[in-house]
């Protein structure tokens, strides 16, 4: 427990003689703490943040080492301090630092925004014995220099919907030691010494994530862990959209209404064909319109969401009107098939397939994604009714998943959100899109599958023996109009035209404002 008026001193005694350097690190959840070599911190001998560490290079015969901890926050700060010792054969993290303040900087520097999380770290150097000079960082690139080192980047997800300090600090210890990082974390990538020491990840607001880097010496078969960094991709100390209340009211209203319509489409979409067309047109136009206004304007999120809802509604009405007037089944089913193909392609790239290095190239990704999307309507070109029922069941039930995500976090929403992020943010192609898949996600996945299978089965059984699609509405209306005009037995045949009926009503209205004529005879009677 750190308190502002009372700095703490950490002392490590009885250090073994085979230890050449110690990494001392301290972590808190979101309040800054300072770790320093001196009681009065100096810029090049201290670090301040939610997770900072220092490397102490030991002198010959040194067996005691000390550090100072403090916080500038007025409240008490819970933290965990971890000292880790290494030998002369272990590489020294951050020993070839040229970018950050410390001479030897073992820290991982983390930045995030709505779309991506970026981690940076300083290159390491080979270890050396006590009392000897370190090897030069940029003298030669052979196997006897630091250029032989490799960097493994690990990612570890905290339990979903858990924002407590105790959970973070307990799991932070799992991601500090090399053996525990390898056992608990997920290795995302391996960087060579010639690569830039930077990595990009998809931001997951409200989900705790710990990142760490293990530097390896393949010749000596030794390794060292950097100081881990963590993020929730949100802030704890803001009043609006903080980590405890991420869901906006506008998002909840939008996706709740969308889910109600989607649930109806899931079970009754093929029977209520015009309603389904409105749903598909809403998705089709709304998705592209949101990308357009996000990339071209600086509007706030709520304004963009309202405009997207309006544009989606107009798109749905337009698709219904196209069907009513022209009756083009192939055009309508092309839109339906593309929406289903988009969802299936998003699911494919949500798997580890999407993190393959080849798909970090935008051209390769979008060509592969588009081909997979277009292949769905092409494959089902001969059985359009089955395609329509599948689209109703799968896309309609997925809208329920999106609604659940606006109230409770679920990784399944990132099936489509990752594609939207890539379309909106030009730098998102560098990001690894790993997300946690835990108990909540398995439950919601089961709900999604149950709704989709139930909706598809119900519609297939109900539509057995029925026409594939309803008749052309405009032709039906025109045929009915002609029938009423020529059939004298139809009561509607004797109804006067609308213009005559309008003038008749207008005449009756005028008579209400005319005075009554005086009683009595005004003209002579002629026999």
Buried (B, 14 or more C-beta within 10 A) or exposed (E): EBBEEEBBEBEBEEBEEEBBBBBBBBBBBBBEBBBBBEEEBEEEBBBBBBBBBBBBBBEEEBEEBBBBBBBEBEEEBBBBBBBBBBBBBBBBBBBBBEEBEBEBBBBBBBEBEEBBBBBBBBBBBBBBEBEEEBBEBEEEEEEEBBBBBBBBBBBBBBBBEEBEBEBBBEBBEBBBBBEBBBEBBEEBBEBEBEEEBEBBBBBBBBBBBBBBBBBBBEEBEBBBBBBBBBBBBBEEEEEEBBBEEBBBEBBEEBBBEBBEBBBBBBBBBBBBBBBBBBBBBBBBBBBBBBBBBBEEEEEEEEEBBBBBBEBBBBBBBBBBEBBBEEBEBEEBBBBBBBBBBBBBBBBBBBEEEBBEEEBBEEEBBBEBBBEBBBBBBEEBEEEBBBBBBBBBBBBBBBBBBBBBBBEEBBBBBBBBBBBBBBBBBEEBBEBBBBBBBBEBBEEBBEBBEEBBEBBBEBBBEBBEEEEEBBEBBEEEEEEEEEEEEEEEEEEEEEEEEEEEEEEEEEEEEEEEEEEEEEEEEEEEEEE
